[in-house]
Amino acid sequence: MDLNAVTPAFLDALRADLDARCFRDVTPNYLEEPRGRWQGQAGAVLAPGSVEEVSLILKAAHAARVPVVPYGGGTGLVGGQVMGQGPAPIILSLERMTKVRACYAQENVLVVEAGAILQDIHAVATEHDRLFPMSIAAKGSARIGGCLATNAGGVNVLRYGNTRDLVLGIEAVLPDGQIWNGLSRLRKDNTGYDLKNLMIGSEGSLGVITAAALKLSPIPAGQGTAVMVVENPAAALELLSLARSHMGEAVSAFELIHRQGLDFMAEHLPDLRQPLADAPEWSVLIDVGLARGLDPSVALETLFVEAAEAGLVSDGVIAQNEQQRHELWEMREQIPEANRLVGSISSHDISLPLSRIAEFITEGWAALTAMDDVRVNCFGHLGDGNLHFNVFPAAGKSRADYLDIRDAIKTCVHDMVARYDGSVSAEHGIGRLKVADLEKYGDPVKLALMRQIKDAFDPQGIMNPGAVLRAE
């Protein structure tokens, strides 16, 4: 179905119904994405201040067949927030919808609007002596609506789950402007299809999430963090198993780090303190949260001693205070920034069965380095099987020198992932970057059902055309 670009007449009609503050200048930040791979366009940028204004905009867009691209913090890494082809769309920014609508601390529930920044949500939860456990490197600018739209992962999935697992209910506006008030705070509500989980992870292709009832958790009484040196990923997986046998679900995060990422930080972020004087080939960052009366430092030390006796670890650092915990986490969270400063040839957000990760890394590394003189930075959330298996130019070269093999590199990695029964999109989503990958590796029955769902929710095809599913 043909779509139409934003016209002056369309905007004039909206001005009669919307607050003047809704209308924003079309500035470059709305048209770019962090890796510089995609360039968008916009006929207008609208920033509604309420769910009612979102409804008015979508109702008008639906009637005029004008495409709409929902926009959160702009931190997405698969091009879901930028539309470079087709009629110039409305970019619908949630930046003004930042209210905390309610906090029910006894229920462990926080109700927030979709434009709330993730780091601000953390602060509000802390004020109520609670934890909102989802955390990503872009937490200072990512908005919760975008996190919901992509079902973002992050560092605490091992213990608390993906974003989808942290939501009780949502409020959303459908493509025709209908407001769905699904802000339930119930833990049990078995009344038919789970529409909430259709919207979460749909990347703005089915409607616009405007608010959410989020699950909070008690702040663990004792929190501890350590970096431990392991010989290889296989040893890291054995250490994970040992840690969980010691502490069970108290293991919040288990991050695999390769020396290449530390070298990138030493080169491009030299002021960032690294925990060990000599960067190890492989290490893991372990974070635990224990109940009152249990000392996390003692638990981590006990784990280290037993792991050392088993030949799994050879060195390590255990944080002795909150400042040291912060420094260890800052080291981990700055790996993506150092990667960005180097400039990858091809980045891969993949997940694999835990038992096959070590074999995959060995085979994948050999295959990539056989293709050309490249550097591989393998890091990520080992505890939940999510690796960032990214390929970079050799020292002294730039990614422009590898344009002729960039697609071959991606195909090499993704074909291997498929053979290993993994996923080519673990936590970043499909966006526009991986539409062809979804078509290539996805189950055809699933894809057909997804298309039927899209057509049922959005028969005009106005919502984020070309994201997740190829625009018809």
Backbone hydrogen bonds, N-H to C=O, Kabsch-Sander energy under -0.5 kcal/mol:
donor,donor_aa,acceptor,acceptor_aa,energy
4,N,65,R,-3.4
6,V,88,A,-1.7
11,L,7,T,-2.1
12,D,8,P,-2.6
13,A,9,A,-2.0
14,L,10,F,-1.6
15,R,11,L,-2.2
16,A,12,D,-0.8
16,A,13,A,-0.5
17,D,14,L,-1.9
18,L,14,L,-1.9
22,C,19,D,-2.2
23,F,20,A,-1.4
24,R,22,C,-0.6
24,R,45,V,-2.6
27,T,25,D,-1.5
30,Y,27,T,-1.8
31,L,28,P,-1.8
32,E,28,P,-0.5
33,E,38,W,-0.6
36,G,33,E,-2.1
40,G,31,L,-3.2
41,Q,83,M,-1.0
43,G,89,P,-3.1
44,A,89,P,-1.2
45,V,24,R,-0.7
46,L,44,A,-0.5
46,L,91,I,-2.6
47,A,22,C,-3.2
54,V,50,S,-1.9
55,S,51,V,-2.3
56,L,52,E,-2.1
57,I,53,E,-2.1
58,L,54,V,-2.5
59,K,55,S,-2.4
60,A,56,L,-2.0
61,A,57,I,-2.5
62,H,58,L,-2.7
63,A,59,K,-2.0
64,A,60,A,-2.0
65,R,61,A,-0.9
65,R,62,H,-0.5
66,V,61,A,-2.3
68,V,462,I,-3.1
69,V,90,I,-3.1
71,Y,92,L,-2.7
82,V,79,G,-1.0
84,G,82,V,-0.6
90,I,67,P,-2.6
91,I,44,A,-2.7
91,I,89,P,-0.5
92,L,69,V,-1.9
92,L,90,I,-0.7
93,S,46,L,-2.5
93,S,91,I,-0.9
94,L,71,Y,-2.1
97,M,94,L,-1.5
98,T,96,R,-1.3
101,R,99,K,-0.8
101,R,111,V,-1.6
102,A,111,V,-1.6
104,Y,109,V,-3.0
105,A,103,C,-0.7
107,E,104,Y,-0.7
108,N,104,Y,-0.8
108,N,105,A,-0.8
109,V,104,Y,-1.8
110,L,214,L,-2.0
111,V,102,A,-3.1
112,V,110,L,-0.6
112,V,212,A,-2.3
113,E,99,K,-2.6
114,A,210,T,-2.4
115,G,97,M,-2.4
116,A,113,E,-1.7
118,L,142,A,-2.7
119,Q,139,K,-2.2
120,D,117,I,-0.6
121,I,117,I,-1.9
122,H,118,L,-2.1
123,A,119,Q,-1.8
124,V,120,D,-2.3
125,A,121,I,-2.5
126,T,122,H,-2.3
127,E,123,A,-2.0
128,H,124,V,-1.0
128,H,125,A,-0.8
129,D,126,T,-2.3
130,R,125,A,-2.6
131,L,217,S,-3.0
139,K,136,I,-1.6
141,S,138,A,-2.1
142,A,138,A,-3.1
144,I,116,A,-2.9
145,G,114,A,-2.8
146,G,143,R,-0.7
147,C,143,R,-1.8
148,L,144,I,-2.5
149,A,145,G,-2.5
150,T,146,G,-1.8
151,N,147,C,-0.6
151,N,148,L,-0.7
152,A,147,C,-2.4
155,V,135,S,-1.9
157,V,154,G,-0.6
159,R,156,N,-0.7
159,R,252,S,-1.0
160,Y,156,N,-2.7
161,G,156,N,-0.5
161,G,157,V,-1.5
163,T,152,A,-2.1
165,D,162,N,-1.1
166,L,163,T,-2.2
167,V,164,R,-1.0
168,L,213,A,-3.2
169,G,213,A,-1.1
170,I,182,G,-1.1
171,E,211,A,-2.4
172,A,180,W,-2.1
173,V,208,V,-2.7
174,L,172,A,-0.5
174,L,178,Q,-3.0
177,G,174,L,-2.6
180,W,172,A,-3.5
180,W,178,Q,-0.6
181,N,179,I,-0.7
182,G,170,I,-1.2
182,G,180,W,-1.3
184,S,182,G,-2.4
191,T,189,D,-1.2
195,L,193,Y,-1.5
198,L,194,D,-0.6
198,L,195,L,-0.8
199,M,195,L,-2.0
200,I,196,K,-2.4
201,G,148,L,-1.7
202,S,199,M,-1.9
203,E,149,A,-2.6
205,S,202,S,-1.7
208,V,173,V,-2.6
209,I,207,G,-0.5
210,T,171,E,-2.7
211,A,171,E,-1.5
212,A,112,V,-2.6
213,A,169,G,-3.0
214,L,110,L,-3.4
214,L,212,A,-0.7
215,K,166,L,-2.9
216,L,108,N,-2.8
217,S,131,L,-2.4
219,I,129,D,-0.7
221,A,290,L,-0.6
222,G,290,L,-2.2
224,G,288,V,-2.3
226,A,286,I,-2.2
227,V,317,V,-2.6
228,M,284,V,-2.5
229,V,315,D,-2.9
230,V,282,W,-1.5
231,E,312,L,-0.6
236,A,232,N,-1.9
237,L,233,P,-2.2
238,E,234,A,-1.8
239,L,235,A,-2.4
240,L,236,A,-2.2
241,S,237,L,-2.1
242,L,238,E,-2.3
243,A,239,L,-2.9
244,R,240,L,-2.3
245,S,241,S,-1.8
246,H,242,L,-1.7
247,M,243,A,-2.9
248,G,244,R,-2.1
250,A,247,M,-2.2
251,V,248,G,-1.4
252,S,250,A,-0.9
252,S,287,D,-2.1
253,A,287,D,-1.6
255,E,285,L,-2.9
256,L,380,G,-2.6
257,I,283,S,-2.9
259,R,281,E,-2.1
261,G,258,H,-1.1
262,L,258,H,-1.0
263,D,259,R,-2.7
264,F,260,Q,-2.3
265,M,261,G,-1.8
266,A,262,L,-2.4
267,E,263,D,-1.8
268,H,264,F,-2.6
269,L,265,M,-3.0
272,L,269,L,-1.9
279,A,277,A,-0.6
282,W,230,V,-0.5
283,S,257,I,-2.2
284,V,228,M,-2.4
285,L,255,E,-2.4
286,I,226,A,-3.0
286,I,284,V,-0.5
287,D,253,A,-2.3
288,V,224,G,-2.8
289,G,250,A,-2.4
290,L,222,G,-3.7
294,L,291,A,-1.8
299,A,295,D,-2.1
300,L,296,P,-2.6
301,E,297,S,-2.3
302,T,298,V,-2.7
303,L,299,A,-2.1
304,F,300,L,-2.4
305,V,301,E,-2.6
306,E,302,T,-2.2
307,A,303,L,-2.6
308,A,304,F,-2.9
309,E,305,V,-2.3
310,A,306,E,-1.4
311,G,308,A,-1.4
312,L,307,A,-3.0
313,V,307,A,-0.6
314,S,229,V,-1.7
315,D,229,V,-0.6
317,V,227,V,-2.6
319,A,225,T,-2.7
319,A,317,V,-0.5
325,R,321,N,-2.0
326,H,322,E,-2.6
327,E,323,Q,-2.1
328,L,324,Q,-2.2
329,W,325,R,-2.4
330,E,326,H,-2.7
331,M,327,E,-2.0
332,R,328,L,-1.7
333,E,329,W,-2.9
334,Q,330,E,-1.4
335,I,332,R,-1.2
338,A,334,Q,-2.4
339,N,335,I,-2.5
340,R,336,P,-2.3
341,L,337,E,-2.0
342,V,338,A,-1.7
343,G,339,N,-2.9
345,I,391,V,-2.9
346,S,391,V,-1.4
350,I,348,H,-0.8
350,I,387,L,-2.4
351,S,423,S,-1.9
352,L,385,G,-2.0
356,R,353,P,-2.1
357,I,353,P,-0.5
357,I,354,L,-1.3
360,F,356,R,-2.2
361,I,357,I,-2.7
362,T,358,A,-2.0
363,E,359,E,-2.5
364,G,360,F,-3.5
365,W,361,I,-2.5
366,A,362,T,-1.8
367,A,363,E,-2.3
368,L,364,G,-2.4
369,T,365,W,-2.4
370,A,366,A,-1.3
371,M,367,A,-0.8
371,M,368,L,-0.7
372,D,368,L,-1.2
374,V,372,D,-1.3
375,R,392,F,-2.8
377,N,390,N,-2.8
378,C,376,V,-0.6
379,F,377,N,-0.6
379,F,388,H,-1.8
380,G,256,L,-2.0
381,H,386,N,-1.0
382,L,380,G,-1.7
383,G,254,F,-1.8
384,D,381,H,-1.5
385,G,382,L,-1.4
386,N,381,H,-1.8
387,L,350,I,-2.3
387,L,385,G,-0.6
388,H,379,F,-3.7
389,F,348,H,-1.9
389,F,387,L,-0.7
390,N,377,N,-2.1
390,N,388,H,-1.0
391,V,346,S,-2.7
392,F,375,R,-3.7
394,A,373,D,-0.8
397,K,394,A,-2.2
401,D,398,S,-1.7
402,Y,399,R,-1.8
403,L,400,A,-1.0
405,I,402,Y,-1.7
406,R,402,Y,-0.9
409,I,405,I,-2.4
410,K,406,R,-2.1
411,T,407,D,-2.6
412,C,408,A,-2.4
413,V,409,I,-2.2
414,H,410,K,-2.9
415,D,411,T,-2.7
416,M,412,C,-1.7
417,V,413,V,-2.4
418,A,414,H,-2.2
419,R,415,D,-2.0
420,Y,416,M,-1.9
421,D,418,A,-1.4
422,G,417,V,-2.8
423,S,351,S,-2.2
426,A,349,D,-1.2
432,R,78,V,-1.9
433,L,78,V,-2.6
434,K,430,I,-2.4
435,V,432,R,-0.8
438,L,434,K,-2.5
439,E,435,V,-2.0
440,K,436,A,-2.2
441,Y,437,D,-3.1
442,G,438,L,-1.9
447,L,443,D,-2.3
448,A,444,P,-2.2
449,L,445,V,-2.3
450,M,446,K,-2.7
451,R,447,L,-2.2
452,Q,448,A,-1.9
453,I,449,L,-2.4
454,K,450,M,-2.7
455,D,451,R,-2.5
456,A,452,Q,-2.0
457,F,453,I,-2.5
458,D,454,K,-3.0
461,G,458,D,-1.6
464,N,68,V,-3.4
464,N,462,I,-0.8
466,G,469,L,-0.5
467,A,464,N,-2.1
468,V,431,G,-2.6
469,L,467,A,-2.7
